[in-house]
Amino acid sequence: MKFFRKPGGIKWYRGAVTVEFIMILGLVVLLCMLVWELVLIGVAVLDTKVLVRDSANMAAGHPELKQVEKRTRSAFGLFSNYQIQSFSIKIKHGQAVATAQVKIQMVLPRFSIFYTETAVAPVMK
């Protein structure tokens, strides 16, 4: 970058504003990616919580656990960035216990987060 003196004697670098704009633009893009990542993680966590809670409640009143598990797996996933890794429903001590593990794929393709949620509902007879 060349610099020159203005008539008042102050140094001024040519192109400095352009470089600053490009740097700020890059930071804004990274910040947008971070916000989008947090939104996807939040949606995945909320979707998992609702899935596990509803499946535990369905299993508490439904005799066929395989059908409940099949319905739950088909109803999961608003975005393609997260998918269910494992899901199980068990009846223990008069309670329906539903557990799900979800893999959340990050915007950067090599990274992923695993989230596990468990819900308990009393079995209705």
Contacts in CASP RR format, 6 or more apart in sequence:
PFRMAT RR
TARGET T0000
AUTHOR 0000-0000-0000
METHOD contacts of the structure
MODEL  1
MKFFRKPGGIKWYRGAVTVEFIMILGLVVLLCMLVWELVLIGVAVLDTKV
LVRDSANMAAGHPELKQVEKRTRSAFGLFSNYQIQSFSIKIKHGQAVATA
QVKIQMVLPRFSIFYTETAVAPVMK
1 13 0 8 1.000
1 14 0 8 1.000
1 15 0 8 1.000
1 16 0 8 1.000
1 19 0 8 1.000
2 13 0 8 1.000
2 14 0 8 1.000
3 11 0 8 1.000
3 12 0 8 1.000
3 13 0 8 1.000
3 14 0 8 1.000
4 11 0 8 1.000
4 12 0 8 1.000
4 14 0 8 1.000
5 11 0 8 1.000
5 12 0 8 1.000
6 12 0 8 1.000
33 107 0 8 1.000
36 107 0 8 1.000
37 106 0 8 1.000
37 107 0 8 1.000
40 79 0 8 1.000
40 81 0 8 1.000
40 82 0 8 1.000
40 104 0 8 1.000
40 107 0 8 1.000
41 104 0 8 1.000
41 113 0 8 1.000
43 78 0 8 1.000
43 79 0 8 1.000
43 82 0 8 1.000
44 79 0 8 1.000
44 81 0 8 1.000
44 82 0 8 1.000
44 102 0 8 1.000
44 104 0 8 1.000
44 115 0 8 1.000
45 115 0 8 1.000
45 117 0 8 1.000
47 76 0 8 1.000
47 77 0 8 1.000
47 78 0 8 1.000
47 82 0 8 1.000
48 100 0 8 1.000
48 102 0 8 1.000
48 115 0 8 1.000
48 117 0 8 1.000
49 117 0 8 1.000
49 119 0 8 1.000
51 72 0 8 1.000
51 75 0 8 1.000
51 76 0 8 1.000
51 84 0 8 1.000
51 100 0 8 1.000
51 117 0 8 1.000
52 98 0 8 1.000
52 99 0 8 1.000
52 100 0 8 1.000
52 117 0 8 1.000
52 118 0 8 1.000
52 119 0 8 1.000
53 98 0 8 1.000
53 119 0 8 1.000
53 121 0 8 1.000
54 72 0 8 1.000
55 68 0 8 1.000
55 69 0 8 1.000
55 71 0 8 1.000
55 72 0 8 1.000
55 87 0 8 1.000
55 89 0 8 1.000
55 98 0 8 1.000
55 100 0 8 1.000
55 119 0 8 1.000
56 89 0 8 1.000
56 96 0 8 1.000
56 97 0 8 1.000
56 98 0 8 1.000
56 119 0 8 1.000
56 120 0 8 1.000
56 121 0 8 1.000
57 96 0 8 1.000
57 121 0 8 1.000
58 68 0 8 1.000
58 71 0 8 1.000
58 72 0 8 1.000
59 65 0 8 1.000
59 68 0 8 1.000
59 89 0 8 1.000
59 91 0 8 1.000
59 96 0 8 1.000
59 98 0 8 1.000
59 121 0 8 1.000
60 95 0 8 1.000
60 96 0 8 1.000
60 121 0 8 1.000
60 122 0 8 1.000
60 123 0 8 1.000
60 124 0 8 1.000
61 96 0 8 1.000
61 123 0 8 1.000
61 124 0 8 1.000
62 68 0 8 1.000
65 89 0 8 1.000
65 90 0 8 1.000
65 91 0 8 1.000
68 89 0 8 1.000
69 87 0 8 1.000
69 88 0 8 1.000
69 89 0 8 1.000
72 87 0 8 1.000
72 89 0 8 1.000
72 98 0 8 1.000
73 84 0 8 1.000
73 87 0 8 1.000
76 83 0 8 1.000
76 84 0 8 1.000
77 83 0 8 1.000
77 84 0 8 1.000
81 104 0 8 1.000
81 105 0 8 1.000
82 102 0 8 1.000
82 103 0 8 1.000
82 104 0 8 1.000
82 105 0 8 1.000
83 102 0 8 1.000
83 103 0 8 1.000
83 105 0 8 1.000
84 100 0 8 1.000
84 101 0 8 1.000
84 102 0 8 1.000
84 103 0 8 1.000
85 101 0 8 1.000
85 102 0 8 1.000
85 103 0 8 1.000
85 114 0 8 1.000
86 99 0 8 1.000
86 100 0 8 1.000
86 101 0 8 1.000
87 98 0 8 1.000
87 99 0 8 1.000
87 100 0 8 1.000
87 101 0 8 1.000
88 98 0 8 1.000
88 99 0 8 1.000
88 100 0 8 1.000
89 96 0 8 1.000
89 97 0 8 1.000
89 98 0 8 1.000
90 96 0 8 1.000
90 97 0 8 1.000
91 97 0 8 1.000
91 123 0 8 1.000
94 122 0 8 1.000
94 123 0 8 1.000
95 120 0 8 1.000
95 121 0 8 1.000
95 122 0 8 1.000
95 123 0 8 1.000
96 120 0 8 1.000
96 121 0 8 1.000
96 122 0 8 1.000
96 123 0 8 1.000
97 118 0 8 1.000
97 119 0 8 1.000
97 120 0 8 1.000
98 118 0 8 1.000
98 119 0 8 1.000
98 120 0 8 1.000
98 121 0 8 1.000
99 116 0 8 1.000
99 117 0 8 1.000
99 118 0 8 1.000
100 116 0 8 1.000
100 117 0 8 1.000
101 114 0 8 1.000
101 115 0 8 1.000
101 116 0 8 1.000
102 114 0 8 1.000
102 115 0 8 1.000
102 116 0 8 1.000
102 117 0 8 1.000
103 112 0 8 1.000
103 113 0 8 1.000
103 114 0 8 1.000
104 112 0 8 1.000
104 113 0 8 1.000
104 114 0 8 1.000
104 115 0 8 1.000
105 112 0 8 1.000
106 112 0 8 1.000
106 113 0 8 1.000
END
